[in-house]
Amino acid sequence: MQRLPWRTGAIGLAVLALATAAQAQGDAISDGVVRIGVSTDMSGVLSELSGRGSVMAVKMAVEDFGGQVLGRPIEVLELDHQNKADIAANKAREWFDVQKVDMITDLTNSAVALAVSDMAKQKNRIAIINGAGSTRLTNDSCSPNSVHYAWDTYAMANGTAKAIVKNGGNTWYFLTADYAFGQQIERDVTEVVVASGGKVVGSSRHPFNASDFSSFMLAAKSSGAKIIGLANGGSDTINAIKSAQEFGIDPAKQNLAGLAVFITDIHGVGLKAAQGVMLTEAFYWDSNDETRKWSRRYFDRMKKMPTAIQAANYSSTMHYLRAIKDAGTDAPQAVMAKMKATPINDFFAKNGRIREDGRMVHDMYLEQVKTPAESKYPWDYYKRLATIPANEAFQPLEKSGCSLVKKS
């Protein structure tokens, strides 16, 4: 009986130690919560390739991680930025200052991504760009607080344009969305076409979210170019492909090259119109058992297969949360260091890595859209032509304009 107080004291000390450890662990998380903001296009031209699907992918990652990290809960906030950089930047400022958001992701639309990346740098938080493609994000606008994860215009141009010119598609005409992304991808593809021995014979600039492509497609048709490069995205790409069919673009004379095409675009336009289109993708749901397993889980919730952007939102969110766990804190510098030091090996990427310029490099895939006869089941849209290794797919570091890259 005399030992009881000692035992009680020991138990009390053990409980106190556990509570102290839990408190210390919790203190490693600023404000006691890890908050992730998904800034995306919910209702506009890019909503199918990101939008609600990107929000769902992030939520799936949080669920699969267990809903908490270092003993603290994870919350997901969402925003329809309406493809307006000022809306995205103002909300990012509010999220960072008032709601204490730790990381903002998706960021479809290059102007939005550039604005939010700059805000994350100012506020010392983290931005992970999955939706936007501008290579400015890892060149003159690079940031120690940002990661460009899924794809960019260089990778799309490098894969698609090189292969097409090599196979005889040596004259090009561009249909270009008249904003930062479209202009950037036209420049990137032009550089690859010319370097590969091809020639650009002209281009037409169309407004963002255009409904009528008739005059642009007629100009492309009359140019006589073998390849009509679609330097646009989302519903602009869908409308351009439909317009090509309506105006009788003859595949025997002219072919379409999708420079930022996603599987939802092909689904929207249909195989009859899209068959034969060559494109470069970061991810295809039907590549292997691992991609199929995750994509079918996503399909159960969204009733459509994921785009590369949506799959990357899951992958990058998991990578971010693991970095917090491994770093033992959500402090931005420590988390970014851990993210850059840790290879990415999941269904989205194998042996992926984040370089000092913030670019996550991984293999890319040259695909061709199947004919209706070749497609055997729903969403069976691509046949793989080539795998482009990570070290070839993305802009070499020695060509980077990023101030974070050490020059030899």
N, C-alpha and C positions, 0 to 999 in steps of 0.2 A: 504494500500500500504506500510505503514511503517513496517508491520509485515513480509513482504515478505523476507527481508534479514535474519530475524531470522529463518523462515521456511527453507530457502535455506541452512542456516548454519546447522540446525538440520539434514536435509537430508544428507548434506555432512558428518557430524559426524557419521551418521548411516552407510553410505557407507564405510567410513574409518574404522569403527568398524568391519563391515563384512569382509572387505579386510584384516584387521589385524588378525581376527579370522581364516580366510582361510589360511593366510600365516603361522600362528602358527601351524595350523593343518598340513599343508604341510611340515613344518620343522620337524614334528614328523617322517616323512618318509625319511630315509637316501637317498641322491642323488635324491630325488623327485620322485622315481619310485620303486615299489616293483617288483623285478625280481626273477622268479622261473626257475630253470634249471631242465630239465628232462633228466637224464643220464640213458640210457637204451640200450638194444640190439635191433637194428633195422633190422638186416639181418641174424643173426646167429641162433643157436640152441634154444635160449630162446625168439626169436622175436614174436612168436605167442601168448605167454602167457603174454607178456608185450609190448615192441616195440611201434609201431605206435598207438596201442590202448591205451597205457598208456599216450602218449602225448595228444591224443584226450580227454581222461578223465580229464586231468588237464585243458585243454582248456575249456572244458564244465563247470568245476567248476568256472573258472575265469569269463566266460560269465554269469553264473547263479548268481555270486556274484555282477555283474554289471560292471565288467571291471575296477573297481577302488576301492581303500580303503583309507579312511581318505582324500578323495579328490585328491588322486594321482593315476596315471595309474598303471596297473599290466601288466607286460610283461612275456612271456613264451619263453625260449630258449630250444633247444634240442640238444642232442648228441648221436651218435651211438658209444658206448664205445668198441664195438667189443669183449666184454667179456675179455678185457685186463685191469688189474688194473692200469698199468702205464699210459695208455691213459686216463682213468677216473680220476686218481689223478692229472695228469698234466692239464687237462681241468678244473678240479675243482679249481685248484690254479689260473688259468687264469680267470675263471669266477669270483672268489672271489676278486682277486686283481685288475683286469683290467675292467671287465664288471659290477662289483659291484652287483653280484648275491647275493640275501639274503637267499635263500633256494634251496637245491637240493633234488630231490625226485626220486622215482622209484628204481634205484640202484639194478636192477636184476643182480644176480651173487654175491656170498658171498665175493669173493676176492675184487671185485669192491666196494661193500658196506663198507667193513672194511677200505679200502684205503680212500674213500671219507669221511667216518665218522671221521677218524683221521684228515683229512685236514680241515673239518668243525670245529673241536675242536681247531686246531692250529689257524685258521683265525677268530674264534669267529663268525661263521655263523651257520646255521641250516641244518641238514640232516634228511630227513624222508625216512626210508627204507620200501618199500612195496614189492619189488621183491625178495630180498635175504632171506634165511632162517636160516643162522647160528646163533646158540644161543650164540656164542662168542660176538655178538653185544650187548647183555645185561648181559654179564658176565665179563670176564677179559678185554674185549675191549669196555665196556660201556662208554658213554660220556654224559656230561650234555647238550651237543648240539645236541643230536641225539634221534630220536624216531623210534622204531621198531614196525611198525603199523599193518601189515596184518596177518602175520603167522610166524611160525618158526619151526625148525625141531622137537623140543620137543613136540609142539602141534600136529603136524602130527603123530609123533610116538606114543604119549600117546593115541590119539583117535583110530587110526587104529590097532596098535599092541595089546593093551589091549583087544579090542573087539574080535579080531581074535583068540588070545590065549584062551580067555574065551569060545569061541565056538569050541574049539578043534584043532585049528591050532597051535600046540605046538612045531613043528620043522621048522626051518627057514634056508634058503640059500639066500644070498644077491648077487644081481647084482649091483655093486657100481661104480658110476662115480668117477674116480681117481683124485679128487681135493677136496678143502676144504669142499664144501657143501656135496658131496656124503659121504665123510668120517665121517662128523659130524652126518649126519642122520643115518648112519649105527651104530655109537656108541650110539646114543639116542635110537634107536629102540632095539638094543641089550640089553640095560639096562632094558627097559620095558618088553621085552620078558622073560628075565631071572627072573626079579622080579615077573612076573606073573606065573612062574612055567614052562616056555618053555625052549627051547634049540636052540642055533645056531650051525648048523652042518658044515657051511663053507661059503665062499664068493669068488666072482671073481671081480677083479678090471678091469674096461674097460676105455679106454681113453675118454676124453670129446669129444662130437660130433662124436661118433663112428658110422660107417656105417654097420659094420658086427658084429652081435651078435651070430653067429652060435656056436663058441667054448664055449662062456660063457653060452649060453642056454643049450647046451649039458651037460656041467658040472653041471648046476643046476638041470637038469632032472635026471641025474645019481645019484645025491646026495640022492634022495628019500625024500627030505624035503617036508612036506605038503604045505609049503608056500614059494614062491619065492618073496622076497622083492625087489622092484625096488627102489634102493637108487640113483635115478638120476632124471632128469627133461627134459622138452621140447621134442625135437625130439629124444633124447636118450630113453625116456620113450616110445614114439610111436614106435620106431624101436624094442625095447625089447618086447613090446606086440605083434607086428607083427611076430617077430621071434618065440615067444611062440606058436603061431598058426601054423606057418610053420613046427616047429619041433614036433608037436603033443603033446604038454603038455595037459594031460588029466585032466579036471576039477574035475573028480571023485577022482583023486589021488593027484593032486597038483593045488594050486590056486595062482594067482598073487595078490600081495598087493601093491597098488600104494602109495608110501610114500611122493610123492610131485607131485600129479596129478592134472591137471587143466582141465576145460571143453574143452578147445581147443585141448588137447591131445586126449580126447575121440572122439571129432569131427574128428580129423585127422585119427584116426585108425578105427573108425566105431564101431557100437554096436555089430556087429557079432563077432569081435575079442575081444572087451573089455567087453562084458556082464559078469556080476558077479564080476567084480573087485571091491574091497572095498577100500575106500579112505576117508580121512578127508579133509573137505573144510571149508574155512572161510566165503564163500558166494556162493549162488546159485541163478541164475537169476530168477528162477521160484518158489521161496519160498513163496511169498505172493504178494499182490497187489502193495506194495511199491517197492519191488525189481523188479517186472515186469514193472512198470511204467518207472523207470529210465533206465532199461536195454533195453527196446524197443526204447527209445530215442537214446541210444548208438547204437543200431542195425541199426537205420535209417542212421547213419553216417558211420558205419564201416562194415555193412552187415554181422555181426557175433555177437553172444552174448558175454558179457564181462566175463573175468576171475575174480577171487577174487583179483588179483593184480591190474587189471585195475579199478575195482570198488573202491578199497582202495585208489588208487591215487586220485580219485574224492573226496572221503570222507575226506582224510587227508589234501588235499589242501583247502577244505572248512573250516576245523577245524583250519588250520593255518591262513587263512585270517580272520576268525571271531576273533581269538586271537589277531591279530594286531588291529582290530577295537575296541575290548573291552579293550585292553591295552593302546590304544591311541598312539601307537608307533610301529615301526618294530624292535626296539632294541632286540637282540636275547634273553637276560636273561628275559626280561619282557614278551616276547611272549611265551617262553618256560614255564614260570611260569603260565601263563594264560592257555596254552594248558593242562598242568598237573592238573590245578584246575577245569577245565570244563569237565563234562561228555560228552560222544559222543552218541548222539541219532539220527540216521538217517537210511536210508535203508540198510547201510552196517552193523551197529552195534547198539545194544540197551544197554544202561548203560555201555558202554565202558569207560575205564579210562586209563590214562597213569601213570604208577608207577614211582617211583624214579629211577629205573634202566633203564627207557626209554621204557619199554615194554608196549604196549597198549594191555590190556587184554579185551577179549570179548568172547562170546560163539563161539564154533566151532561145526561142524556138521559131523557126520559119515554118509556117503552116500554109496549106492551100485549102480553100473551101471545097467540100465535096459536091458532086452532082447529086440531084435527088435520087438517082438510081444507086449511088454508092452509099448513101446514108441508110443504116439498117435499123435505127431506133431513135426515139426522141433525143434531141440535142447531140446527135452524132454528126458533127459538122466539119471536123478538120481531119486532114491527113498530113502527117508530119513530113516535111521535106528535108529538114536539117536541124541539128542542134548547134547553136552558136555559143562557144565556150565563153565563160564570164570575162576572161582577159581579152577577148576580141569584141564582145558585145558592146561594152561601154567605153566612153572616151578615156584614152590613156591619161594617167596622172601627169605625165610630162607635158601634155597639151592643156592642162587645167589652168584656168585663170583664177583659181581660188587662193586667197592669201594665206590659208592654213596649210597649204602644201609646201613642204620644204624643197627648195630648188637646189639641184646639185651644182 
